[in-house]
Amino acid sequence: SQDHLALGALQRLDRLHIPNNAKYGDTDKYRHNRQNFYDYLLSHDEIIPYTIEMKFFIASGRSNMKQISDLTDNLHSLGHEAFTFIAQEDSSAFAPGPHWKTRSELKTIFEAEITRIEEADRFILLLPAGKNSHLAAGVAYGFGKHLTLIGQPELIESHYLIFDDDYKTIEEYVEALRTTSS
């Protein structure tokens, strides 16, 4: 359907690029343009629907290994790519010590995560999640990514307003993706 294509195109573009020199408050103008693009796609009968594979960045707490793995498997089964720290983390890089800032392994992990967030079409914060995952969500927001929150926050805070959508469970989110992919 046309709606499927428009949704797919927006999933790939996610948000129109917001220039680095945009002033505070300009974000609404770009989101408005995104809605105009969506409306344009819906109004054209000659558009042929197609499935778009997306790249996801999943941030979560270390205690969520099984849930992260389940979500990753579900995304792969839908034809998407998923990146998470499980795929590349070197725990020795995080060991305490006086010279942690000069560890090349830690710098490599940091740079890889920033690059993966920048390359991702979507960012998922899977709760419960720690400070690093919440910080990564802020980086994704700064890059203009579509942000999804999965899980129930223990404490509601204003920074959760950066999320474009939220789901109580992984199953609920995967079902929503399946619905938009079919």
N, C-alpha and C positions, 0 to 999 in steps of 0.2 A: 504494500500500500504506500501511498505518498507519505503518510504519516511516518511509516517505518523508515523511509529514506531520509526525511527531514530529521528524525530522531538520530539516525545513524550518522548523518552529516554533522550534526551538533555534537554527537559523542566523539567524533574524530577531531573536530575543531574545538570542542568543548566550550571555551569562552573565546570570543574574539580577543586577539592580542591587545593588551593594554600597554601602551608605550611607557618606557621608563620615566619619561618626563611628564606623564599625566599627573595632574594636581589632585589632591585629596577631594573626593566627591565626584571625580570624573568617571569612576567605575560604573555608576548608574547609566551614564550615556552609552558606554560600551555594552552593557547588558541589554539596554534598549535596542541597540543595533543588532544584537544576537537574536532578539525576539523578532525583529523585522525580517531577518534572514530566514528564520524558521517559518514565518508567515508566507514569505515568498516561495519557499520550497513547497509548502502545502497547496499553493494556488496554481501550480503548474502540472497539468495532466500528463505531459510527455516525460516526466521524470520516472525512471525505472528503479524500483527498489533493489537494494543489494545489502548483503551483510558486511559489516565493517568489523574487522578484528581490532581490538583495543589493547593497549598496554596499561596495566594496573601496577601501582605501587601500593603495597600493603604495609602499614605500620601498626605495630601492636606490642604488647608486653611479652617479655620472655616466658611468662607462665602460660601463654596461649599457643604453644607450639602445635598442639593437635588442631585447634580451631584455624590457625593460619594454614596448616597443611590442607585441611578440609576445604577452605575457601579457595586456595590455590588450585587444588584438584578440580573444583567446580568451574573455575574460570577457564582452566585448560580444556575441560570437556566442552565448553562453549566456543572454543577456538580462539581464546584470548591468551595473551602473555601476562605473567604476573611476576613481580619482583618483590622479594622480602629479604630481610636481613638473614633469614635462615640459609639462604643460598650462598652467602659469602662471609659470614661473620667469623672472625678469628678471635676467640675469647682471650688469647694471650695479649692481644692489643689493648685490652681493657683492664689489664692487671694494674693495681696501684703501684705507684713509684714516683720518684722525684722528677723524672725526665719524660713524663707522659706526653708533653707537647711536642717533643722532637721525635716521637716514634713514627717511622715511615709507614708502618702497618696501619696505624690509627688514621693518619692523613689519607692513605689510600682508601680506606673504608669510608671516611667522610666524603671525599671527592666522588667516589662511586655512588654513594647515596644521593648526593646533590644532582649528579648527572642523571641517575635513574628517575628521580622526581621530575626533573626538567623534561625528560623524554617521555614520561608517562602521559597517557590521555586522561587517566583518572587516578585519584588518590583515595585510598580507603583507610580510615582509622578504625581498627577493630578493638573494641574495649573488652577487658580493661587494658589500659595502655599507660606507659610511664611518661615522664617529662620529655624524653628524647622523641617519642612518637608524636606527642603534642607539638613539639617544636617543628618536627618534620611537616606536620599539617600546616603550620604557619608558613613554612617555606613553599609548600605546594600552593597555598593561597596566594602568596606573593608572585608565583609564576602564573597565576590565573588558571589553575587546574580546577576541574570539577571535583568537589570533595564530598565523600560519602562517609557517614558515621554509622557503624554497626555496633549495636549494644546499647545498654542503658548507662548513662553517666551516674556515678555515685553522687556527685554534687554538680548541680547545674551552674555553669559559669558563662559569662558573656562571650567568651571565645568560641563557644560551640555554635554561635550564629554564623561562623564562616562556612559551615557545611551546607551544601546545596540540597542534600536529602539525607534522611536517616531511616534506619531499619532496626527493629528490635533484635532480629536474628539473622544469621548467615542464610538460612533457608528462605526467609522472606526476601532478602536481597537477591539471591540467585533466581528465585521465581520471577521477580520483577525483571531481571536481565533476560531470562528466557522469553518472557512475554514480549519484550521489545525486540528480541532477535528473531521472532517467528513471524 
